[in-house]
Amino acid sequence: MPASPTTPVSKNASTKIWLILLALIVAETLAAFETASAAQLIYAPEALFGGIDLPTLSWIITAFMLSGAVSVAFAGRLGDQFGRRRILLIVIGFSIVGSLISAAAPNIAILIAGRALQGISASILPLGLGIVREALPTSRHGLGIAIVSTTALIAGALGMLASGIILDVGNWELIFWISATMGILSAVLVNLFVPSSQSDSLARDNRVDYLGGILFGVGISLVLYGVTIADARGWTSTTVLSYLIAGLFGLLLWIWRERSIDYPMINLSRFKNKKFAAGMIATGLLALGPIGMLNVFVTAISRTDGTLHDQAVGVGLSASVTGIIGAVGAGITFVCSPIIGKIATKWGAKTSLIIGCFIEIVGLGFIVLGPTSTILVLLGICVATIGTGFMYSGMPTIIAESVPDKEVSAATGLNAVIRTTFQGVAATAVAILMSINAVYLDGSAVMSGQGLNWTIGVMIAVVITAIIILIRIPGSGVKNEAAQKTAQTVL
């Protein structure tokens, strides 16, 4: 029986909790490392098989992303039904195989195939959040979700930094050997410390909507691919529009399928819950705004030297220093994750998200005040990154609070897909905004003061819209089963 928020946790139970969280942290570190590290390879084409053109290299990222979208559609639901620990170990197994294939790849095609297998690790986060809700006492749910969610931030930042160093001093294969080693360590820790799921014994009594999963995976993959190539080909390109329309048609078929059967892959009736629906909308908005734009914007404002032209903005840092700053900001956020968890536990994810939004606005405000001041820009980046940490934790938490425990992984998986999709759109949008009245230095376009104001203005406007939606979320939603049982026990 899960403990109530006021029930003290024994020292032995506390040790078990932290061992479970350790296993989940390492697993999410694996997923974040694989997401971020290989992105460095597209900036080092000369290191890969004698030189590969950029469109082909981009499939190192695209294959991973598309595979992740499809796997999330299945893994979250299968974890809810057949046991999250079991499915998590299978997902990690695919990741290890993908890493080994990539490390030994004799050509770019095999490397891309290995990356596609690695992409299945995108399912680790929703499975991990489901395990937190199932294996930890109610009083530790907020803490667990905050720590596991913010792991993605610091692991991603460190992954970019580490892979950059590896490419500078070693060879690209080492990135994948490290990933495979992390996968093996993760599998061992999950096997040792994560308890078997309570749903294991119920799995054989239920059916799985595999067709629904395929429709969702194909539909969202086509949309994501269209978004990915839109930056290069333009949003009005016939090819881009064809992928987007085909993907949206596939998603409409998926919606029709899910609403017409008794055992849907994802229970769309949850959108009738105002808290669930508002949480998904807020996720899309925040992904479209600061979450999706911040990394690109931070790179631009850090690398541009605003002293070289009176209309340019930026502080002119090197790539290595910029990477270190990102890692420091993410590290501060990870250290703050217990505080984020306590806020979510005491006042709910809604409050945690709203606090994160206001912190984000403060951070962006510092940058506006001094876009050529190294101190103000670095302070703004660190503060904004902390705000993003609140968002990363709050978005899946508010969804988890809105559904029964048996649907947590599927629901947070859908939340992750929505975030990823809108992040892709944001990557294109921020490039357009930063190019407004761009300044040209040595033939290269850099951000102007107007471009900065437009970019930050849009981010702040999106955040304020999300705050308005979050404020309107009712204080109660569909309670998770553990919380219901706890309440009954207390009463």
C-alpha positions as MATLAB code, in Angstrom:
seq = 'MPASPTTPVSKNASTKIWLILLALIVAETLAAFETASAAQLIYAPEALFGGIDLPTLSWIITAFMLSGAVSVAFAGRLGDQFGRRRILLIVIGFSIVGSLISAAAPNIAILIAGRALQGISASILPLGLGIVREALPTSRHGLGIAIVSTTALIAGALGMLASGIILDVGNWELIFWISATMGILSAVLVNLFVPSSQSDSLARDNRVDYLGGILFGVGISLVLYGVTIADARGWTSTTVLSYLIAGLFGLLLWIWRERSIDYPMINLSRFKNKKFAAGMIATGLLALGPIGMLNVFVTAISRTDGTLHDQAVGVGLSASVTGIIGAVGAGITFVCSPIIGKIATKWGAKTSLIIGCFIEIVGLGFIVLGPTSTILVLLGICVATIGTGFMYSGMPTIIAESVPDKEVSAATGLNAVIRTTFQGVAATAVAILMSINAVYLDGSAVMSGQGLNWTIGVMIAVVITAIIILIRIPGSGVKNEAAQKTAQTVL';
ca = [
       0.000    0.000    0.000;
       1.563    3.329   -1.044;
       2.276    5.758    1.749;
       0.331    8.975    2.091;
       2.163   12.273    1.682;
       2.316   12.645    5.458;
       3.519    9.122    6.184;
       7.263    8.972    6.973;
       9.300    6.610    4.823;
      11.592    4.210    6.671;
      15.335    4.246    6.041;
      15.188    0.850    4.327;
      12.300    1.946    2.118;
      14.111    5.193    1.325;
      17.161    3.227    0.176;
      14.985    1.126   -2.144;
      13.402    4.281   -3.549;
      16.760    5.798   -4.385;
      17.994    2.562   -5.951;
      14.911    2.496   -8.188;
      15.514    6.136   -9.099;
      19.201    5.387   -9.781;
      18.194    2.694  -12.268;
      15.709    5.031  -13.967;
      18.213    7.914  -14.030;
      20.796    5.751  -15.795;
      18.145    4.502  -18.245;
      16.997    8.049  -19.097;
      20.636    9.165  -19.320;
      21.083    6.486  -21.968;
      18.097    7.796  -23.942;
      19.173   11.444  -23.666;
      22.796   10.629  -24.535;
      21.703    8.789  -27.675;
      19.411   11.651  -28.637;
      22.012   14.395  -28.247;
      25.417   12.841  -28.876;
      25.002   11.612  -32.439;
      23.737   15.050  -33.486;
      27.389   16.121  -33.358;
      28.160   13.738  -36.213;
      26.342   15.881  -38.755;
      28.921   18.593  -38.042;
      31.810   16.220  -38.736;
      31.078   14.684  -42.158;
      34.777   14.241  -42.907;
      34.964   11.704  -40.059;
      32.333    9.425  -41.585;
      33.328    7.055  -44.385;
      35.342    9.635  -46.288;
      32.709   12.383  -46.286;
      28.908   12.273  -46.636;
      26.587   15.014  -47.883;
      24.406   16.813  -45.329;
      20.988   15.496  -46.508;
      22.232   11.924  -46.042;
      23.878   12.747  -42.717;
      20.631   14.239  -41.432;
      19.147   10.736  -41.452;
      21.344    9.958  -38.451;
      18.935   12.173  -36.528;
      15.791   11.632  -38.613;
      15.863    7.816  -38.398;
      16.270    8.034  -34.621;
      13.390   10.500  -34.288;
      10.951    8.598  -36.519;
      11.721    5.285  -34.837;
      11.187    6.952  -31.479;
       7.753    8.227  -32.493;
       6.621    4.769  -33.582;
       8.048    3.020  -30.529;
       6.434    5.434  -28.079;
       3.065    4.607  -29.633;
       3.542    0.959  -28.717;
       5.891    0.800  -25.740;
       3.893    3.005  -23.392;
       0.703    0.997  -23.940;
       2.492   -2.348  -23.820;
       4.216   -1.289  -20.607;
       0.902   -0.344  -19.012;
      -0.518   -3.723  -19.969;
       2.322   -6.243  -19.880;
       4.529   -4.684  -17.215;
       6.693   -1.575  -17.505;
       9.851   -3.199  -16.160;
       9.599   -5.999  -18.723;
       9.040   -3.644  -21.666;
      11.752   -1.271  -20.392;
      14.301   -4.087  -20.452;
      13.256   -4.979  -24.009;
      13.586   -1.343  -25.090;
      17.062   -1.110  -23.539;
      17.973   -4.348  -25.332;
      17.044   -2.831  -28.707;
      19.099    0.236  -27.824;
      22.175   -1.875  -27.039;
      21.872   -3.766  -30.328;
      21.437   -0.483  -32.210;
      24.529    0.963  -30.526;
      26.635   -2.082  -31.421;
      25.448   -2.002  -35.047;
      26.235    1.723  -35.267;
      29.688    1.289  -33.696;
      30.630   -1.429  -36.187;
      28.855    0.096  -39.200;
      30.908   -0.241  -42.414;
      28.833    2.388  -44.244;
      26.302    5.139  -43.658;
      23.297    2.922  -44.455;
      24.145    0.474  -41.665;
      24.830    3.367  -39.310;
      21.375    4.805  -40.019;
      19.811    1.371  -39.422;
      21.579    1.185  -36.069;
      20.336    4.655  -35.184;
      16.776    3.580  -35.998;
      17.087    0.768  -33.447;
      18.569    3.201  -30.952;
      15.537    5.440  -31.457;
      13.373    2.951  -29.599;
      15.009    4.339  -26.452;
      12.629    7.319  -26.763;
      10.163    5.072  -24.922;
      12.326    4.977  -21.804;
      10.955    8.200  -20.315;
       7.208    7.339  -20.380;
       7.985    3.829  -19.122;
      10.156    5.281  -16.358;
       7.448    7.726  -15.296;
       4.971    4.862  -15.140;
       7.370    2.921  -12.915;
       7.708    5.943  -10.619;
       3.924    6.096  -10.202;
       3.699    2.356   -9.639;
       6.775    1.499   -7.552;
       7.224    4.582   -5.375;
       4.969    5.663   -2.504;
       2.586    8.508   -3.271;
       4.659   10.929   -1.186;
       7.621   10.426   -3.531;
       5.835   10.652   -6.912;
       6.639   14.336   -7.435;
      10.277   13.856   -6.471;
      10.680   10.802   -8.701;
       9.091   12.353  -11.781;
      11.079   15.582  -11.348;
      14.404   13.753  -11.062;
      13.781   11.367  -13.967;
      12.410   14.138  -16.215;
      15.212   16.635  -15.581;
      17.773   13.877  -16.170;
      17.006   14.345  -19.874;
      18.205   17.959  -19.690;
      21.572   17.365  -18.037;
      22.267   14.110  -19.902;
      21.476   15.777  -23.218;
      23.764   18.733  -22.475;
      26.582   16.496  -21.277;
      26.038   14.194  -24.268;
      26.580   17.066  -26.693;
      29.683   18.169  -24.819;
      31.150   14.668  -24.458;
      30.539   13.696  -28.078;
      32.144   16.935  -29.239;
      35.259   16.136  -27.220;
      35.270   12.561  -28.531;
      35.133   13.777  -32.131;
      37.971   16.219  -31.443;
      40.355   13.750  -29.799;
      39.185   10.270  -30.823;
      36.908    8.631  -33.377;
      33.148    8.694  -33.879;
      32.701    4.951  -33.197;
      33.609    5.585  -29.547;
      30.309    7.468  -29.105;
      28.369    4.294  -29.835;
      30.624    2.037  -27.785;
      29.977    4.318  -24.813;
      26.253    4.154  -25.559;
      26.319    0.349  -25.662;
      28.191    0.232  -22.342;
      25.651    2.584  -20.773;
      22.870    0.352  -22.107;
      24.344   -2.750  -20.495;
      24.799   -0.917  -17.181;
      21.228    0.354  -17.394;
      19.823   -3.126  -18.046;
      21.718   -4.521  -15.046;
      20.452   -1.775  -12.720;
      16.846   -2.077  -13.903;
      17.005   -5.857  -13.487;
      18.437   -5.536   -9.978;
      16.469   -2.664   -8.475;
      13.213   -2.077  -10.348;
      10.443   -4.336   -9.022;
       8.231   -6.344  -11.346;
       5.123   -4.490  -12.433;
       1.850   -5.232  -10.724;
       0.165   -5.483  -14.117;
       2.227   -8.502  -15.204;
      -0.394  -10.994  -14.011;
      -3.221   -9.165  -15.845;
      -1.553   -8.950  -19.224;
      -3.005  -12.107  -20.720;
      -6.578  -11.022  -20.007;
      -6.447   -7.955  -22.270;
      -6.075   -7.207  -25.968;
      -3.700   -4.781  -27.631;
      -4.762   -2.503  -30.483;
      -1.748   -3.119  -32.703;
      -3.477   -1.604  -35.748;
      -4.090    1.586  -33.776;
      -0.434    1.693  -32.802;
       0.634    1.297  -36.435;
      -1.736    4.033  -37.618;
      -0.493    6.393  -34.927;
       3.174    5.576  -35.546;
       2.943    5.987  -39.314;
       0.835    9.154  -39.063;
       3.055   10.911  -36.555;
       6.212    9.777  -38.400;
       4.995   11.329  -41.658;
       4.165   14.570  -39.843;
       7.529   14.658  -38.087;
       9.392   13.939  -41.318;
       7.499   16.730  -43.056;
       8.438   19.092  -40.243;
      12.072   17.937  -40.404;
      12.526   18.675  -44.111;
      10.490   21.890  -44.028;
      13.493   23.896  -42.837;
      15.427   23.040  -46.007;
      12.589   22.897  -48.553;
      10.112   25.415  -47.159;
       6.669   24.932  -45.675;
       4.957   25.520  -49.020;
       6.968   22.809  -50.779;
       4.796   20.173  -52.465;
       6.889   17.424  -50.887;
       6.557   18.878  -47.398;
       2.819   19.422  -47.771;
       2.363   15.874  -49.102;
       4.023   14.359  -46.035;
       2.091   16.605  -43.661;
      -1.282   15.909  -45.305;
      -0.633   12.149  -45.489;
       0.427   12.127  -41.842;
      -2.612   14.094  -40.701;
      -4.857   11.730  -42.681;
      -3.212    8.784  -40.931;
      -3.796   10.428  -37.544;
      -7.464   11.012  -38.418;
      -7.790    7.309  -39.250;
      -6.120    6.547  -35.916;
      -8.595    8.763  -34.053;
     -11.520    7.055  -35.804;
     -10.055    3.642  -34.970;
      -9.421    4.466  -31.301;
     -12.936    5.818  -30.794;
     -14.587    2.801  -32.407;
     -13.087   -0.024  -30.326;
     -13.241   -1.027  -26.668;
      -9.482   -1.540  -26.213;
      -7.754    1.539  -27.754;
      -3.988    1.937  -27.840;
      -4.465    5.375  -26.255;
      -7.700    6.248  -24.474;
      -8.801    9.420  -26.292;
     -11.787    9.830  -23.992;
      -9.283   11.243  -21.472;
      -9.372   14.484  -23.475;
     -12.833   15.053  -21.975;
     -10.979   15.627  -18.701;
     -10.208   19.369  -18.625;
      -6.963   18.859  -16.727;
      -5.694   16.260  -19.195;
      -6.687   18.302  -22.266;
      -5.262   21.551  -20.879;
      -2.035   19.757  -19.942;
      -1.625   18.493  -23.509;
      -2.355   21.947  -24.964;
       0.111   23.588  -22.566;
       2.715   20.991  -23.578;
       2.270   21.841  -27.242;
       2.553   25.565  -26.537;
       5.647   25.293  -24.346;
       7.317   22.944  -26.845;
       6.519   25.393  -29.638;
       7.966   28.214  -27.526;
      10.893   28.037  -25.086;
      11.484   24.280  -25.029;
      11.821   24.049  -28.809;
      13.406   27.450  -29.428;
      15.779   27.848  -26.498;
      18.631   25.554  -27.636;
      18.862   27.157  -31.081;
      18.504   30.643  -29.618;
      21.136   30.044  -26.914;
      23.623   28.824  -29.526;
      23.002   31.906  -31.667;
      23.218   34.471  -28.851;
      26.324   32.791  -27.407;
      28.282   32.355  -30.629;
      27.520   35.738  -32.247;
      29.965   38.528  -31.380;
      27.837   41.644  -30.950;
      30.893   43.892  -30.713;
      31.723   43.404  -34.395;
      28.638   45.300  -35.601;
      26.538   47.899  -33.822;
      23.266   46.175  -34.831;
      24.308   42.609  -33.984;
      23.649   40.981  -30.607;
      25.546   38.223  -28.834;
      28.574   37.658  -26.626;
      30.948   35.843  -28.996;
      31.761   32.656  -27.095;
      33.491   29.597  -28.543;
      31.642   26.359  -29.274;
      33.293   24.603  -26.318;
      32.415   27.367  -23.865;
      28.845   27.429  -25.177;
      28.613   23.676  -24.576;
      29.978   24.052  -21.060;
      27.418   26.770  -20.302;
      24.617   24.486  -21.461;
      25.945   21.694  -19.268;
      26.253   23.998  -16.240;
      22.694   25.285  -16.682;
      21.351   21.750  -17.015;
      23.389   20.673  -13.970;
      21.902   23.448  -11.854;
      18.445   22.353  -12.981;
      19.147   18.739  -12.034;
      20.339   19.830   -8.582;
      17.071   21.757   -8.234;
      14.972   18.714   -9.225;
      14.198   17.684   -5.599;
      12.806   21.191   -5.018;
      10.771   20.904   -8.212;
       9.468   17.542   -6.997;
       8.519   18.897   -3.575;
       6.587   21.761   -5.151;
       4.714   19.350   -7.416;
       3.968   17.031   -4.490;
       2.723   19.773   -2.177;
       0.874   22.061   -4.624;
       0.489   19.930   -7.764;
       2.093   19.912  -11.205;
      -0.072   22.844  -12.287;
       1.670   25.112   -9.780;
       5.087   23.704  -10.673;
       4.498   24.426  -14.370;
       3.299   27.973  -13.722;
       6.369   28.669  -11.564;
       8.561   27.329  -14.366;
       6.844   29.639  -16.853;
       7.522   32.707  -14.707;
      11.152   31.660  -14.179;
      11.483   31.300  -17.959;
      10.173   34.845  -18.489;
      12.664   36.222  -15.928;
      15.550   34.448  -17.668;
      14.558   35.760  -21.093;
      14.185   39.213  -19.536;
      17.836   39.224  -18.451;
      18.898   38.528  -22.040;
      16.706   41.353  -23.362;
      18.268   43.754  -20.863;
      21.819   42.983  -21.962;
      22.061   41.047  -25.246;
      25.751   41.986  -25.571;
      26.597   41.612  -21.862;
      28.269   38.289  -21.133;
      27.133   38.340  -17.491;
      23.469   39.085  -18.257;
      23.295   36.618  -21.157;
      24.862   33.800  -19.122;
      22.628   34.593  -16.140;
      19.590   34.646  -18.407;
      20.528   31.299  -19.984;
      20.959   29.631  -16.577;
      17.672   31.027  -15.219;
      15.766   30.119  -18.389;
      17.212   26.591  -18.258;
      15.911   26.184  -14.700;
      12.483   27.274  -15.945;
      12.720   24.666  -18.691;
      13.509   22.067  -16.013;
      10.245   22.885  -14.246;
       8.484   22.438  -17.594;
      10.128   19.097  -18.379;
       9.007   17.823  -14.983;
       5.587   19.463  -14.882;
       4.306   18.463  -18.322;
       4.302   14.677  -17.828;
       3.360   15.051  -14.155;
       0.155   16.941  -14.906;
      -0.796   14.209  -17.384;
       0.054   11.460  -14.885;
      -2.140   13.175  -12.298;
      -5.061   13.068  -14.729;
      -5.206    9.351  -15.578;
      -5.406    6.053  -13.686;
      -2.075    4.389  -12.909;
      -2.733    1.698  -15.522;
      -2.636    4.335  -18.306;
       0.295    6.477  -17.124;
       2.926    5.246  -19.600;
       0.633    5.447  -22.636;
      -0.610    8.918  -21.670;
       2.844   10.351  -20.905;
       4.105    8.724  -24.104;
       1.505   10.674  -26.081;
       2.596   13.776  -24.166;
       6.203   13.147  -25.237;
       5.159   12.775  -28.878;
       3.255   16.079  -28.764;
       6.302   17.775  -27.245;
       8.635   16.315  -29.891;
       6.347   17.294  -32.780;
       5.996   20.918  -31.692;
       9.715   21.123  -30.906;
      10.345   20.274  -34.547;
       8.082   23.114  -35.671;
       9.792   25.443  -33.184;
      13.236   24.704  -34.623;
      12.076   26.106  -37.953;
      10.133   28.993  -36.406;
      13.058   30.253  -34.332;
      15.320   30.282  -37.396;
      12.774   32.476  -39.203;
      12.385   34.838  -36.244;
      16.122   35.244  -35.676;
      16.638   36.065  -39.361;
      14.459   39.212  -39.173;
      16.682   42.119  -40.278;
      19.704   39.852  -39.928;
      23.156   41.457  -39.949;
      25.752   40.086  -42.362;
      29.311   39.657  -41.141;
      31.878   38.127  -43.498;
      29.045   36.774  -45.611;
      27.271   35.055  -42.698;
      23.925   36.183  -41.293;
      23.863   36.842  -37.536;
      21.040   37.894  -35.237;
      20.141   41.574  -34.980;
      18.483   43.390  -32.110;
      15.149   43.195  -33.928;
      15.555   39.485  -34.512;
      16.306   38.980  -30.812;
      13.279   41.023  -29.734;
      10.957   39.137  -32.065;
      12.303   35.747  -30.920;
      12.070   36.506  -27.217;
       8.747   38.288  -27.683;
       7.192   35.224  -29.303;
       8.604   32.923  -26.602;
       7.225   35.107  -23.830;
       3.837   35.425  -25.562;
       3.582   31.636  -25.879;
       4.559   31.179  -22.223;
       1.938   33.711  -21.079;
      -0.708   31.885  -23.156;
       0.311   28.621  -21.482;
       0.037   30.277  -18.045;
      -3.522   31.421  -18.834;
      -4.474   27.872  -19.854;
      -2.808   26.357  -16.784;
      -4.532   28.778  -14.404;
      -7.889   27.605  -15.759;
      -7.095   23.947  -15.013;
      -9.397   22.679  -12.248;
      -7.754   21.711   -9.011;
      -8.824   18.087   -9.306;
      -8.855   15.594  -12.136;
      -8.957   11.832  -12.504;
      -6.990   10.643   -9.503;
      -4.526    7.806   -9.892;
      -5.453    4.531   -8.285;
      -2.682    4.679   -5.704;
      -3.853    8.072   -4.486;
      -7.450    6.840   -4.309;
      -6.462    3.875   -2.197;
      -4.366    6.112    0.062;
      -7.270    8.496    0.546;
      -9.559    5.601    1.416;
      -7.032    4.323    3.956;
      -6.667    7.743    5.608;
     -10.458    8.170    5.763;
];
